[in-house]
């Protein structure tokens, strides 16, 4: 499903110029960047009163000078160009009128070929947003419109599922179900956490992108990885985890698409795939992976849900706790650095070679247990995965504040972490502190 994503701040700026109660049509040009099947609104190009050739209650046509100014901006930004306008009256169509289509076709003929991406148009009516990509000579491509800030808010009219398959889920989620099933969610890691998250999303009908470069080289993985069978463990030729999990999820036939990428999250291939997602769920146990996702909420308006697990032990080595931690980072929240989710000393050690680590261990600078396989349990990874997918649902409902919390699976009590304000000096979320100040 193709989507048009509008960040909260950009949305507010655009809506301020698009007064749907004025009785006449209003509009503006804006630029957008494209990542896969997702467009992200970038710069609002504000019009003046003289920027319209026609401005009536049922028709709006921009001047050639306004189009030229907007086109210059799109070319300078290596972006695409979008025209947004209102249908203010109750009787106006929610979609493009005949006059709109003629105007859009003329603009597309001028714009396409000069900008990085095809021309697109959006209409705001009493029914919500309607948007489409326009290429002359081809069928228009509809776009689902989303507003992203603390929550992901659907702006389009989405068709409600009538499939018996979705009956109980639809009754549980209501309108959020339709939005959930047009999302694309990136899952980083396909081990005990990632495979469990991926299966839950697949069973809910979500399109997923599963990214991992690890292989099934440890028999103990079979106890935790959903979809893995004993016969999948081949000691001499271990199979990529994403292939094992992806094959299983595809066979379920419950998701529109399960895309697997056998690559490290640091690669360009993985980054390009994740930028096309609406949400990313980080299911790895390395801070090196987390570093790659720090800027996603702020640069690409993609909320990141981070999961961590820990098996706690007493001094006599008996089990003391099964701790699941879930942290949510949105375009309007402080980042993973300000929340102390990432340990940069650990990142540096994770990127040392085995020989370098062995030498540091000999010198006493690094604990002997660093780099060893951590204890884990399917009951813990499944608990943490379920908490994360519930956080995703919370992002779609506007009823629950995204928070960072820990839960002990042995003695279930919830600990909510103190909300950390963005630091004005932070390179990732510092702009939020300046906005508050």
C-alpha positions as CSV (number, residue, x, y, z in Angstrom):
1,X,0.0,0.0,0.0
2,X,1.4,3.4,-1.0
3,X,1.4,6.0,1.8
4,X,1.7,9.8,2.3
5,X,3.2,10.6,5.7
6,X,2.9,14.0,7.2
7,X,4.8,15.0,10.4
8,X,2.8,16.6,13.1
9,X,4.6,20.0,12.8
10,X,4.2,20.0,9.0
11,X,0.6,19.0,9.3
12,X,-0.2,21.9,11.6
13,X,1.6,24.4,9.3
14,X,-0.3,23.1,6.3
15,X,-3.7,23.0,8.0
16,X,-3.2,26.6,9.2
17,X,-3.2,27.7,5.5
18,X,-6.0,25.3,4.4
19,X,-9.1,26.7,6.2
20,X,-11.8,24.2,5.2
21,X,-14.4,26.4,6.8
22,X,-13.8,29.4,4.5
23,X,-16.4,28.4,1.9
24,X,-13.9,28.7,-1.0
25,X,-11.2,26.3,-2.0
26,X,-7.7,26.7,-0.5
27,X,-4.5,25.1,-1.5
28,X,-0.7,24.9,-1.4
29,X,2.2,23.2,-2.9
30,X,4.6,21.1,-0.8
31,X,7.6,19.0,-1.6
32,X,8.0,15.3,-0.6
33,X,10.7,12.7,-0.4
34,X,10.1,9.1,-1.4
35,X,11.3,5.9,0.3
36,X,10.1,2.8,-1.5
37,X,6.3,3.0,-1.4
38,X,6.1,5.8,1.1
39,X,6.2,9.6,0.5
40,X,7.1,12.0,3.4
41,X,6.0,15.6,3.1
42,X,8.9,17.9,3.5
43,X,8.5,21.7,2.8
44,X,5.3,23.7,2.7
45,X,5.5,26.4,0.0
46,X,3.2,29.0,1.3
47,X,1.0,30.8,-1.3
48,X,0.1,34.5,-1.4
49,X,-3.3,35.9,-2.5
50,X,-1.9,36.6,-6.0
51,X,-0.8,33.0,-6.5
52,X,-4.2,31.8,-7.8
53,X,-5.6,32.1,-11.3
54,X,-8.9,30.8,-10.2
55,X,-10.1,30.5,-6.5
56,X,-13.8,29.7,-6.2
57,X,-16.0,27.5,-3.9
58,X,-15.7,24.6,-6.3
59,X,-12.5,25.2,-8.3
60,X,-8.9,26.2,-7.6
61,X,-6.1,26.7,-10.1
62,X,-2.6,27.9,-9.2
63,X,-0.8,30.6,-11.2
64,X,2.2,29.7,-13.4
65,X,4.5,31.8,-11.2
66,X,3.4,29.8,-8.0
67,X,3.9,26.5,-9.9
68,X,7.4,27.7,-11.1
69,X,8.4,28.7,-7.5
70,X,7.2,25.3,-6.2
71,X,8.9,23.5,-8.9
72,X,12.2,25.3,-8.3
73,X,12.0,24.3,-4.6
74,X,11.3,20.6,-5.4
75,X,14.3,20.5,-7.9
76,X,16.6,22.2,-5.3
77,X,15.6,19.6,-2.7
78,X,15.8,16.6,-5.1
79,X,12.2,16.0,-4.1
80,X,8.8,15.4,-5.6
81,X,6.0,18.0,-5.8
82,X,2.6,17.7,-4.1
83,X,-0.5,19.9,-4.5
84,X,-2.9,19.9,-1.6
85,X,-6.3,21.7,-1.8
86,X,-9.6,21.7,0.0
87,X,-13.2,20.7,-1.0
88,X,-14.9,22.8,1.7
89,X,-18.6,22.4,1.0
90,X,-20.5,19.3,2.3
91,X,-21.7,18.4,-1.2
92,X,-18.2,18.4,-2.7
93,X,-16.7,15.1,-3.7
94,X,-14.2,13.5,-1.4
95,X,-12.1,12.6,-4.4
96,X,-10.8,14.6,-7.4
97,X,-13.5,16.3,-9.5
98,X,-13.4,16.5,-13.3
99,X,-12.0,20.0,-13.1
100,X,-9.4,18.8,-10.6
101,X,-8.3,16.0,-12.8
102,X,-7.7,18.4,-15.8
103,X,-5.7,20.7,-13.6
104,X,-3.6,17.8,-12.1
105,X,-2.9,16.4,-15.5
106,X,-1.6,19.8,-16.8
107,X,0.6,20.2,-13.7
108,X,1.9,16.6,-14.0
109,X,2.9,17.2,-17.6
110,X,5.0,20.2,-16.5
111,X,6.4,18.7,-13.4
112,X,7.1,15.0,-14.2
113,X,10.6,14.6,-15.6
114,X,11.9,17.7,-13.9
115,X,11.5,16.5,-10.3
116,X,13.0,13.5,-8.6
117,X,9.6,11.8,-8.1
118,X,6.2,12.0,-9.9
119,X,3.6,14.7,-9.2
120,X,1.1,13.9,-6.5
121,X,-2.1,15.6,-5.4
122,X,-4.2,15.5,-2.2
123,X,-7.7,16.7,-1.4
124,X,-9.1,17.6,2.1
125,X,-12.8,17.3,2.4
126,X,-15.4,16.8,5.2
127,X,-14.7,13.1,4.8
128,X,-10.9,13.4,5.4
129,X,-7.9,13.2,3.0
130,X,-7.7,11.7,-0.4
131,X,-4.4,11.5,-2.3
132,X,-3.0,10.0,-5.4
133,X,0.2,9.9,-7.5
134,X,-0.4,11.2,-11.0
135,X,1.4,10.2,-14.1
136,X,-0.1,11.1,-17.5
137,X,-1.1,8.1,-19.5
138,X,-1.2,5.8,-16.5
139,X,-3.8,5.0,-13.9
140,X,-3.5,7.2,-10.8
141,X,-2.0,5.5,-7.7
142,X,-4.0,6.0,-4.5
143,X,-2.1,7.0,-1.3
144,X,-3.1,6.4,2.3
145,X,-2.5,9.6,4.3
146,X,-1.0,9.4,7.8
147,X,-0.2,12.0,10.3
148,X,2.7,11.1,12.6
149,X,3.7,12.6,15.9
150,X,3.1,11.0,19.3
151,X,0.7,8.7,17.5
152,X,0.1,7.5,13.9
153,X,-3.2,9.0,12.9
154,X,-5.1,7.9,9.8
155,X,-6.4,10.8,7.6
156,X,-7.9,8.7,4.8
157,X,-11.1,6.8,4.4
158,X,-10.0,3.1,4.8
159,X,-12.2,0.2,3.8
160,X,-13.1,-1.9,6.8
161,X,-12.4,-5.6,6.5
162,X,-15.4,-7.9,6.1
163,X,-13.4,-11.1,6.2
164,X,-14.4,-13.7,8.8
165,X,-10.6,-14.0,9.4
166,X,-10.6,-10.5,10.9
167,X,-13.8,-10.7,12.9
168,X,-12.6,-10.9,16.5
169,X,-9.6,-8.7,15.8
170,X,-11.9,-6.0,14.2
171,X,-14.2,-6.1,17.3
172,X,-11.2,-5.6,19.5
173,X,-9.5,-2.8,17.6
174,X,-12.3,-1.0,15.8
175,X,-11.1,1.6,13.3
176,X,-7.5,1.0,14.3
177,X,-7.6,-2.4,12.6
178,X,-7.9,-0.8,9.1
179,X,-4.8,1.4,9.8
180,X,-2.9,-1.5,11.3
181,X,-3.4,-3.6,8.2
182,X,-2.0,-0.9,5.8
183,X,1.1,-0.4,7.8
184,X,4.5,-1.6,6.9
185,X,6.6,-2.6,10.0
186,X,10.3,-3.2,10.0
187,X,11.5,-5.9,12.4
188,X,15.3,-5.7,13.1
189,X,16.4,-9.1,14.3
190,X,14.9,-12.5,13.7
191,X,15.9,-14.4,16.8
192,X,13.8,-15.2,19.9
193,X,12.4,-11.6,20.0
194,X,12.2,-10.8,16.3
195,X,10.6,-14.0,15.2
196,X,7.9,-13.7,17.9
197,X,7.2,-10.1,17.0
198,X,7.1,-11.0,13.3
199,X,4.7,-13.9,13.9
200,X,2.3,-11.7,15.9
201,X,2.3,-9.0,13.2
202,X,1.8,-11.5,10.5
203,X,-1.2,-13.0,12.3
204,X,-2.6,-9.5,12.6
205,X,-2.4,-9.0,8.9
206,X,0.5,-6.5,8.9
207,X,3.1,-6.2,6.1
208,X,6.5,-6.8,7.6
209,X,10.2,-6.3,6.6
210,X,12.4,-8.7,8.5
211,X,16.1,-7.8,8.7
212,X,18.9,-9.9,10.1
213,X,22.3,-11.1,9.0
214,X,22.7,-13.8,11.6
215,X,22.5,-17.5,10.9
216,X,21.0,-20.5,12.7
217,X,24.3,-21.8,14.1
218,X,23.3,-22.5,17.7
219,X,21.0,-25.4,18.5
220,X,19.8,-23.5,21.5
221,X,18.1,-21.0,19.1
222,X,15.6,-23.6,18.2
223,X,14.0,-23.3,21.7
224,X,13.1,-19.6,21.0
225,X,12.8,-18.9,17.3
226,X,9.3,-19.1,16.1
227,X,9.1,-21.2,12.9
228,X,12.4,-23.0,13.5
229,X,12.4,-26.8,13.5
230,X,15.1,-29.2,14.6
231,X,15.6,-30.1,10.9
232,X,16.5,-26.4,10.2
233,X,19.7,-26.7,12.2
234,X,22.5,-27.6,9.9
235,X,25.8,-27.3,11.8
236,X,28.1,-27.2,8.8
237,X,25.9,-25.0,6.6
238,X,23.8,-22.8,8.9
239,X,20.8,-21.1,7.2
240,X,20.1,-17.4,7.6
241,X,17.6,-16.9,10.4
242,X,15.5,-14.6,8.2
243,X,15.1,-17.4,5.6
244,X,13.9,-19.9,8.2
245,X,11.5,-17.4,9.9
246,X,10.4,-15.8,6.6
247,X,9.6,-19.2,5.0
248,X,7.4,-20.1,8.0
249,X,5.6,-16.8,8.0
250,X,4.9,-16.9,4.3
251,X,3.4,-20.4,4.6
252,X,0.9,-19.0,7.1
253,X,-0.7,-16.9,4.3
254,X,-1.9,-14.3,6.9
255,X,0.1,-11.2,5.8
256,X,-0.1,-9.2,2.6
257,X,3.7,-9.5,2.4
258,X,6.7,-10.8,4.3
259,X,9.9,-9.3,3.0
260,X,13.2,-10.8,4.3
261,X,16.6,-9.1,4.0
262,X,19.6,-11.1,4.9
263,X,21.8,-8.1,5.8
264,X,23.2,-6.2,8.7
265,X,21.1,-3.3,9.8
266,X,24.2,-1.0,9.2
267,X,24.1,-1.7,5.4
268,X,22.6,0.6,2.8
269,X,20.2,-2.2,1.8
270,X,18.8,-2.5,5.3
271,X,18.5,1.3,5.7
272,X,16.7,1.8,2.4
273,X,14.2,-0.9,3.4
274,X,13.6,0.5,6.9
275,X,13.1,4.0,5.6
276,X,10.0,2.7,3.7
277,X,8.5,1.4,6.9
278,X,5.9,3.2,9.1
279,X,7.2,1.8,12.4
280,X,10.5,-0.1,13.3
281,X,10.7,-2.6,16.1
282,X,14.2,-3.2,17.3
283,X,14.7,-6.8,18.5
284,X,18.5,-7.1,18.7
285,X,20.7,-7.4,21.7
286,X,23.5,-5.1,20.5
287,X,23.7,-1.4,21.0
288,X,25.5,-1.1,17.6
289,X,22.2,-2.0,16.0
290,X,20.3,0.5,18.2
291,X,22.7,3.3,17.1
292,X,21.6,2.8,13.5
293,X,18.0,3.7,14.4
294,X,18.5,6.7,16.7
295,X,17.6,9.3,14.0
296,X,14.7,7.4,12.4
297,X,11.9,9.1,14.5
298,X,13.3,12.6,13.8
299,X,14.6,12.5,10.2
300,X,12.2,10.0,8.7
301,X,9.2,10.4,11.1
302,X,9.3,6.6,11.9
303,X,8.5,5.6,15.5
304,X,10.9,3.1,16.9
305,X,9.9,0.5,19.5
306,X,13.0,-1.0,21.2
307,X,12.9,-4.2,23.2
308,X,15.4,-5.6,25.7
309,X,15.3,-8.7,27.9
310,X,17.4,-9.8,30.9
311,X,17.5,-13.0,32.9
312,X,18.3,-11.8,36.5
313,X,20.2,-14.2,38.8
314,X,21.0,-14.1,42.5
315,X,24.5,-14.5,43.9
316,X,23.9,-18.3,44.3
317,X,23.0,-18.4,40.5
318,X,19.3,-19.1,41.1
319,X,16.7,-17.3,39.0
320,X,15.7,-13.9,40.3
321,X,13.7,-12.4,37.5
322,X,12.7,-12.4,33.8
323,X,12.8,-8.8,32.9
324,X,11.3,-7.4,29.7
325,X,11.9,-3.7,28.8
326,X,10.1,-1.8,26.1
327,X,10.9,1.7,25.0
328,X,9.1,3.9,22.5
329,X,10.7,6.7,20.6
330,X,8.4,8.9,18.5
331,X,9.1,12.1,16.5
332,X,7.9,14.1,19.5
333,X,9.7,12.2,22.3
334,X,13.3,12.4,23.5
335,X,15.7,10.0,21.8
336,X,17.4,6.8,22.8
337,X,20.6,8.6,23.7
338,X,18.8,11.0,26.1
339,X,17.0,8.1,27.6
340,X,20.3,6.2,28.2
341,X,19.1,3.3,26.2
342,X,22.5,3.1,24.3
343,X,25.9,2.6,26.0
344,X,28.5,3.9,23.6
345,X,31.3,2.1,25.6
346,X,29.5,-1.1,24.7
347,X,29.2,-0.1,21.1
348,X,32.9,0.4,20.9
349,X,33.6,-3.0,22.4
350,X,31.0,-4.7,20.1
351,X,33.0,-3.4,17.1
352,X,36.4,-4.8,18.4
353,X,37.8,-7.9,16.8
354,X,37.9,-11.2,18.8
355,X,41.7,-10.8,19.2
356,X,41.3,-7.3,20.5
357,X,38.6,-8.3,22.9
358,X,40.7,-11.3,24.2
359,X,43.7,-8.9,24.8
360,X,41.5,-6.4,26.7
361,X,40.1,-9.3,28.8
362,X,43.6,-10.4,29.6
363,X,44.4,-6.9,30.8
364,X,41.3,-6.8,32.9
365,X,39.7,-3.9,31.0
366,X,36.7,-6.0,29.8
367,X,34.8,-8.6,31.9
368,X,35.3,-12.2,30.8
369,X,31.6,-12.7,30.1
370,X,31.4,-9.9,27.5
371,X,30.5,-11.3,24.1
372,X,29.3,-14.6,25.4
373,X,25.8,-15.9,24.7
374,X,23.3,-14.4,27.3
375,X,20.9,-16.8,29.1
376,X,17.4,-16.6,27.5
377,X,14.1,-18.3,27.6
378,X,11.2,-18.4,25.1
379,X,8.7,-17.4,27.9
380,X,10.7,-14.2,28.3
381,X,11.2,-13.3,24.7
382,X,7.6,-14.0,23.9
383,X,6.4,-11.8,26.8
384,X,8.7,-8.9,25.6
385,X,7.5,-9.3,22.0
386,X,3.9,-9.2,23.0
387,X,4.5,-6.0,25.0
388,X,6.1,-4.4,22.0
389,X,3.3,-5.3,19.6
390,X,0.8,-3.9,22.1
391,X,2.9,-0.7,22.1
392,X,2.4,-0.6,18.4
393,X,-1.4,-0.9,18.8
394,X,-1.2,2.0,21.4
395,X,0.4,4.2,18.8
396,X,-2.7,3.8,16.6
397,X,-5.3,4.5,19.2
398,X,-4.5,8.0,20.6
399,X,-5.9,6.6,23.9
400,X,-2.6,5.5,25.6
401,X,0.5,7.5,26.1
402,X,3.6,5.8,24.7
403,X,5.9,5.1,27.7
404,X,9.1,3.3,28.6
405,X,8.6,0.5,31.0
406,X,9.9,-2.8,32.5
407,X,8.0,-5.9,33.5
408,X,9.2,-8.9,35.5
409,X,7.5,-12.0,34.2
410,X,8.1,-13.9,37.4
411,X,6.5,-11.4,39.8
412,X,4.4,-9.3,37.3
413,X,4.7,-5.7,38.3
414,X,5.2,-2.8,35.9
415,X,7.9,-0.2,36.3
416,X,7.4,2.9,34.3
417,X,10.7,4.8,33.5
418,X,10.8,8.5,34.2
419,X,10.2,10.5,31.0
420,X,13.4,12.2,30.1
421,X,13.1,15.7,28.5
422,X,15.0,16.2,25.2
423,X,18.4,17.8,25.7
424,X,19.0,21.1,23.9
425,X,22.5,19.9,23.0
426,X,21.4,16.5,21.5
427,X,22.1,16.1,17.8
428,X,19.0,13.9,17.4
429,X,16.2,15.4,19.4
430,X,17.6,18.7,20.4
431,X,15.2,20.6,18.1
432,X,12.4,19.4,20.3
433,X,14.0,21.1,23.4
434,X,14.4,24.3,21.4
435,X,10.7,24.1,20.4
436,X,9.6,23.7,24.0
437,X,11.9,26.4,25.2
